[in-house]
Amino acid sequence: MERSRWIALLLLFYCGLGWGAAVAIAKIATTGGVHPLGYVFWVAIIAALILTAICAVRGTWPGTSRKHIWYYIIIGGLRIVSANVIWYTTVKYVPAGALAVVLGLTPIFTYGISLAMRLETFAALRATGLNFGFVGVVMFVVPSQSLPDPSMIPWMLFGLGAPLTYALANILIDRMRPKTGNTLSHTTGMVWFGAIFMLPVCLLAGAFHIPAFPPSGPDIAVFGHAVISGFAFFALFEMIRLSGPTFASQLNYIVTLTGVLSGILFFGEAPTWWVWAGTACVLGGVALVNKRPVKHG
């Protein structure tokens, strides 16, 4: 395997394990009293400061051209603002493991959007993966025994917005990437946009979180998630640059499994048969969507 593929694989595991654990971390913080909007802001601002420090060490800075600014606004708006607000809001009301499986739909949505935009060609096997993903969602929300409380079903449906926006961001990260600058500078600009945008939103909504001193458990969770995200954002952009958005979307295998195990270990969650079947369908769908025809000749 060539060196760039090894690097992409290591980045894949870092992002997958980090964001998988972050599902449980976010639940600790939001159920501990941190408002989801305030959570988004603190994770973004701390991650932005970490990335800025890396920029200073490496002597590279975010570009300020119109194309760069639009890149930060669109990608930051999708990944930092839209997807994370949905994720951190949903995780407060549903099991961490269930949300991790929902986030695992990202590769399926990535292929579906790519197909609709004619960025991908139709392949029967991969299209079957889309159907498997749909069946997995049905198993989560239709049977009355799937979730601990039927009132969680609307929140699960709302949570589908997170993988949808992540998928769109995965595609646009690659297609809109400015020719000048590098992965680090692009990531830093995107995260700074998310933090700057969320500050007035938090203040206007009365959702700004003031950390305690000494820090409480939820405060520590916020900081831990921010550190993970600061490096994971950089890793994601670099991985997409090295191997493309479809390869990067495979990190959701690891996110899903890590998130399910974290829910069991930290919250004593006991997934029902329907949840396990839905999880298997989602992972099977992801496997089929990521399956590409073998080229001959």
Backbone torsions as a table, in degrees:
resi	resn	phi	psi	omega
1	MET	NA	132.9	-178.6
2	GLU	-68.7	159.5	-172.9
3	ARG	-57.4	-42.2	-178.2
4	SER	-63.1	-33.1	178.8
5	ARG	-70.2	-37.6	176.9
6	TRP	-64.0	-42.9	179.3
7	ILE	-62.7	-45.4	179.8
8	ALA	-61.2	-37.3	-180.0
9	LEU	-66.8	-42.2	178.0
10	LEU	-64.0	-41.4	178.0
11	LEU	-64.2	-36.7	178.3
12	LEU	-59.1	-46.7	-178.8
13	PHE	-69.6	-36.8	178.8
14	TYR	-62.9	-49.6	180.0
15	CYS	-62.4	-43.9	-177.3
16	GLY	-63.5	-48.4	179.6
17	LEU	-67.3	-42.0	-178.2
18	GLY	-64.7	-50.2	-179.0
19	TRP	-73.3	-26.6	175.0
20	GLY	-65.1	-45.7	177.2
21	ALA	-66.5	-31.1	-177.7
22	ALA	-64.2	-23.7	177.1
23	VAL	-62.2	-46.9	177.8
24	ALA	-68.3	-38.6	179.5
25	ILE	-61.0	-43.7	179.6
26	ALA	-63.3	-36.6	179.0
27	LYS	-66.6	-39.3	177.6
28	ILE	-60.2	-43.7	-177.0
29	ALA	-71.0	-48.6	-174.5
30	THR	-71.3	-36.6	176.3
31	THR	-75.4	-15.9	177.7
32	GLY	-88.4	2.7	174.0
33	GLY	114.9	-5.1	178.2
34	VAL	-80.9	122.8	179.5
35	HIS	-65.6	140.0	-179.2
36	PRO	-53.2	-39.0	179.4
37	LEU	-66.7	-42.5	177.1
38	GLY	-65.1	-34.7	178.4
39	TYR	-63.6	-45.3	178.8
40	VAL	-58.6	-44.8	-178.7
41	PHE	-61.2	-50.9	-175.3
42	TRP	-65.5	-40.7	177.5
43	VAL	-62.0	-41.2	-178.5
44	ALA	-68.8	-46.6	-174.6
45	ILE	-68.5	-39.4	178.7
46	ILE	-68.2	-42.6	177.2
47	ALA	-61.5	-39.9	179.9
48	ALA	-63.7	-40.3	178.7
49	LEU	-65.9	-39.2	177.4
50	ILE	-62.5	-46.5	-179.2
51	LEU	-66.0	-36.8	178.5
52	THR	-64.6	-38.2	176.9
53	ALA	-62.3	-40.5	177.5
54	ILE	-65.0	-40.1	177.2
55	CYS	-59.0	-43.5	-178.7
56	ALA	-62.9	-41.3	179.8
57	VAL	-65.3	-39.6	-175.9
58	ARG	-90.8	-6.1	177.8
59	GLY	68.7	35.6	178.3
60	THR	-130.8	142.5	-175.3
61	TRP	-134.2	154.5	179.2
62	PRO	-59.8	140.0	177.1
63	GLY	-70.8	158.0	-177.6
64	THR	-122.9	14.4	177.5
65	SER	-70.9	167.5	179.7
66	ARG	-59.5	-39.9	-179.5
67	LYS	-64.8	-40.6	177.8
68	HIS	-63.6	-45.6	-177.7
69	ILE	-62.0	-43.1	177.9
70	TRP	-63.4	-36.5	177.8
71	TYR	-61.4	-46.9	-179.9
72	TYR	-62.6	-42.4	-176.8
73	ILE	-65.9	-47.5	-175.4
74	ILE	-71.7	-50.4	-178.6
75	ILE	-69.6	-42.6	177.8
76	GLY	-64.5	-37.6	178.7
77	GLY	-64.8	-36.4	179.2
78	LEU	-76.8	-53.1	-172.7
79	ARG	-79.1	-47.1	-174.2
80	ILE	-82.8	-46.0	-173.8
81	VAL	-85.2	-68.8	-172.1
82	SER	-62.1	-60.1	-174.5
83	ALA	-62.4	-43.5	-176.1
84	ASN	-72.6	-34.8	175.2
85	VAL	-62.0	-43.0	178.0
86	ILE	-63.3	-46.9	-177.1
87	TRP	-61.6	-53.3	-174.3
88	TYR	-69.6	-25.2	175.3
89	THR	-74.5	-45.4	-176.7
90	THR	-65.5	-40.2	-173.5
91	VAL	-64.6	-19.3	178.1
92	LYS	-70.5	-25.2	-171.8
93	TYR	-112.3	-10.5	-179.0
94	VAL	-127.1	161.1	177.4
95	PRO	-59.0	141.9	-179.5
96	ALA	-59.3	-39.7	-179.5
97	GLY	-64.6	-39.4	179.2
98	ALA	-65.1	-42.6	179.0
99	LEU	-65.4	-36.7	178.5
100	ALA	-59.7	-38.5	178.1
101	VAL	-67.4	-40.8	177.6
102	VAL	-60.6	-43.5	177.5
103	LEU	-62.6	-27.1	178.9
104	GLY	-67.7	-9.1	177.8
105	LEU	-75.3	-7.7	-175.6
106	THR	-51.4	-47.2	-179.9
107	PRO	-62.6	-34.1	179.8
108	ILE	-67.0	-44.0	175.9
109	PHE	-65.6	-36.3	179.1
110	THR	-59.2	-45.7	179.3
111	TYR	-68.2	-40.8	-179.7
112	GLY	-61.0	-44.8	179.0
113	ILE	-67.1	-41.9	178.9
114	SER	-61.2	-37.9	178.8
115	LEU	-66.8	-43.5	179.9
116	ALA	-65.2	-33.6	-179.9
117	MET	-87.2	2.3	-179.0
118	ARG	60.8	31.7	173.4
119	LEU	-88.1	-18.6	178.0
120	GLU	-125.8	151.2	175.3
121	THR	-91.9	153.9	-179.2
122	PHE	-68.6	134.2	174.6
123	ALA	-137.1	126.5	-174.4
124	ALA	-56.3	-42.6	-177.1
125	LEU	-64.9	-43.4	-179.0
126	ARG	-70.6	-36.0	177.0
127	ALA	-64.7	-33.4	175.6
128	THR	-61.6	-34.2	177.4
129	GLY	-61.6	-37.0	176.1
130	LEU	-60.0	-42.0	-179.8
131	ASN	-66.4	-39.3	177.5
132	PHE	-60.8	-42.0	178.8
133	GLY	-61.9	-41.0	178.6
134	PHE	-63.3	-43.9	179.1
135	VAL	-61.6	-39.3	178.6
136	GLY	-60.4	-42.9	178.4
137	VAL	-63.6	-42.6	179.1
138	VAL	-58.3	-41.3	180.0
139	MET	-65.0	-24.4	178.2
140	PHE	-79.3	-39.5	-167.8
141	VAL	-107.1	-17.5	-176.5
142	VAL	-88.6	-54.7	-178.5
143	PRO	-63.7	137.9	-178.8
144	SER	-68.2	-19.9	-178.4
145	GLN	-93.4	3.5	-172.9
146	SER	-72.2	-41.1	-177.9
147	LEU	-116.2	156.6	-178.4
148	PRO	-58.3	-29.8	-177.2
149	ASP	-142.6	125.7	179.9
150	PRO	-56.9	-22.6	179.6
151	SER	-67.7	-12.4	178.3
152	MET	-77.9	-17.7	-174.1
153	ILE	-59.4	-47.6	177.8
154	PRO	-59.3	-35.0	178.3
155	TRP	-68.3	-36.4	177.1
156	MET	-63.8	-42.0	178.7
157	LEU	-65.4	-40.3	176.3
158	PHE	-61.5	-38.1	-179.1
159	GLY	-64.1	-18.6	177.8
160	LEU	-63.3	-20.4	178.2
161	GLY	-65.2	-25.4	-179.2
162	ALA	-67.6	-54.8	177.8
163	PRO	-63.4	-28.6	178.8
164	LEU	-65.0	-46.4	-179.9
165	THR	-73.8	-32.7	174.8
166	TYR	-62.0	-42.0	-178.9
167	ALA	-62.8	-45.5	179.5
168	LEU	-62.8	-40.0	178.1
169	ALA	-63.8	-41.0	179.7
170	ASN	-57.1	-39.7	-179.8
171	ILE	-71.9	-45.8	-175.7
172	LEU	-72.6	-28.2	177.0
173	ILE	-55.1	-41.4	-178.2
174	ASP	-79.7	-43.7	-174.2
175	ARG	-75.1	-30.9	-176.3
176	MET	-98.2	-0.1	-175.1
177	ARG	-54.9	121.9	177.8
178	PRO	-63.0	149.3	-178.3
179	LYS	-73.3	-27.3	178.3
180	THR	-99.6	151.7	-175.9
181	GLY	95.4	-178.2	-179.7
182	ASN	-140.0	-179.0	-175.9
183	THR	-56.3	-44.9	-177.8
184	LEU	-62.6	-47.4	-178.3
185	SER	-66.8	-39.4	178.7
186	HIS	-64.1	-43.8	-179.3
187	THR	-63.5	-43.7	-179.0
188	THR	-61.5	-45.1	178.9
189	GLY	-62.1	-40.9	-179.6
190	MET	-64.7	-43.9	-178.5
191	VAL	-69.9	-37.1	177.3
192	TRP	-62.5	-39.6	177.9
193	PHE	-59.7	-45.9	-179.8
194	GLY	-58.5	-43.5	-178.9
195	ALA	-66.4	-46.2	-178.7
196	ILE	-63.7	-39.8	179.8
197	PHE	-66.8	-40.4	-174.0
198	MET	-75.0	-22.7	-177.8
199	LEU	-60.2	-56.0	178.7
200	PRO	-64.8	-31.0	178.0
201	VAL	-61.5	-45.4	179.3
202	CYS	-62.6	-44.7	-177.3
203	LEU	-65.5	-44.7	-179.3
204	LEU	-66.5	-33.4	-178.8
205	ALA	-86.4	-3.8	-177.6
206	GLY	66.8	30.1	-175.0
207	ALA	-110.6	9.0	-177.5
208	PHE	-68.3	130.9	-178.2
209	HIS	-99.4	126.2	176.9
210	ILE	-101.6	112.1	-178.5
211	PRO	-60.6	146.0	178.6
212	ALA	-85.6	160.7	173.5
213	PHE	-135.5	123.7	-2.7
214	PRO	-63.8	154.5	-175.1
215	PRO	-61.9	141.1	177.1
216	SER	-83.9	176.2	177.3
217	GLY	-57.1	-47.2	177.7
218	PRO	-61.8	-35.9	178.4
219	ASP	-64.9	-41.5	178.3
220	ILE	-64.2	-38.0	178.4
221	ALA	-62.7	-42.4	178.7
222	VAL	-60.2	-47.6	-178.4
223	PHE	-63.9	-43.1	179.5
224	GLY	-61.6	-43.2	178.8
225	HIS	-64.0	-39.6	-179.5
226	ALA	-63.1	-41.8	179.0
227	VAL	-64.0	-45.6	177.2
228	ILE	-57.6	-46.9	-175.8
229	SER	-68.0	-38.0	-179.0
230	GLY	-54.6	-44.2	179.9
231	PHE	-83.4	-30.0	-178.8
232	ALA	-70.7	-35.8	176.9
233	PHE	-60.4	-46.5	178.2
234	PHE	-60.9	-43.1	-179.5
235	ALA	-63.4	-39.3	-179.2
236	LEU	-64.5	-48.4	-179.7
237	PHE	-61.1	-42.1	-178.9
238	GLU	-66.5	-39.6	179.3
239	MET	-64.6	-41.4	177.8
240	ILE	-64.6	-38.4	178.7
241	ARG	-64.2	-38.8	-176.4
242	LEU	-78.0	-39.1	-170.3
243	SER	-131.2	-1.0	176.2
244	GLY	92.3	163.2	-175.1
245	PRO	-68.0	-31.1	-179.3
246	THR	-68.5	-43.2	176.2
247	PHE	-60.6	-45.0	-177.8
248	ALA	-62.5	-33.8	-177.8
249	SER	-65.5	-16.5	179.5
250	GLN	-68.9	-13.8	178.6
251	LEU	-60.4	-18.2	-178.8
252	ASN	-69.9	-19.6	169.7
253	TYR	-58.0	-48.9	-175.2
254	ILE	-72.7	-39.8	177.0
255	VAL	-58.5	-46.1	-177.2
256	THR	-62.0	-52.3	-177.2
257	LEU	-66.0	-41.4	178.6
258	THR	-64.5	-41.6	179.4
259	GLY	-64.5	-41.6	178.7
260	VAL	-63.4	-46.7	-180.0
261	LEU	-64.9	-37.0	178.6
262	SER	-63.9	-40.2	178.3
263	GLY	-62.5	-39.2	179.1
264	ILE	-69.0	-44.8	-175.2
265	LEU	-72.8	-42.8	-173.1
266	PHE	-94.6	-24.3	-176.8
267	PHE	-121.9	1.8	178.9
268	GLY	64.7	26.6	-179.5
269	GLU	-67.1	141.2	179.1
270	ALA	-123.0	88.9	-178.8
271	PRO	-57.4	138.5	178.8
272	THR	-77.4	172.9	178.1
273	TRP	-58.9	-39.0	-179.7
274	TRP	-63.2	-39.6	179.9
275	VAL	-66.7	-42.6	178.6
276	TRP	-64.1	-40.2	178.7
277	ALA	-65.2	-41.5	177.8
278	GLY	-63.5	-39.4	178.0
279	THR	-62.2	-43.6	179.5
280	ALA	-62.6	-39.9	179.1
281	CYS	-65.1	-42.8	-180.0
282	VAL	-64.1	-47.6	-179.6
283	LEU	-64.7	-38.4	176.8
284	GLY	-65.1	-39.9	177.5
285	GLY	-63.5	-41.6	178.1
286	VAL	-62.1	-41.7	179.8
287	ALA	-61.2	-42.1	-179.3
288	LEU	-70.8	-40.0	179.8
289	VAL	-63.9	-35.1	-179.1
290	ASN	-83.0	-3.7	179.8
291	LYS	-80.5	121.7	-179.7
292	ARG	-110.4	146.7	179.0
293	PRO	-61.2	142.5	177.6
294	VAL	-76.5	129.9	-179.3
295	LYS	-88.3	132.8	179.2
296	HIS	-110.6	149.4	175.9
297	GLY	84.9	NA	NA
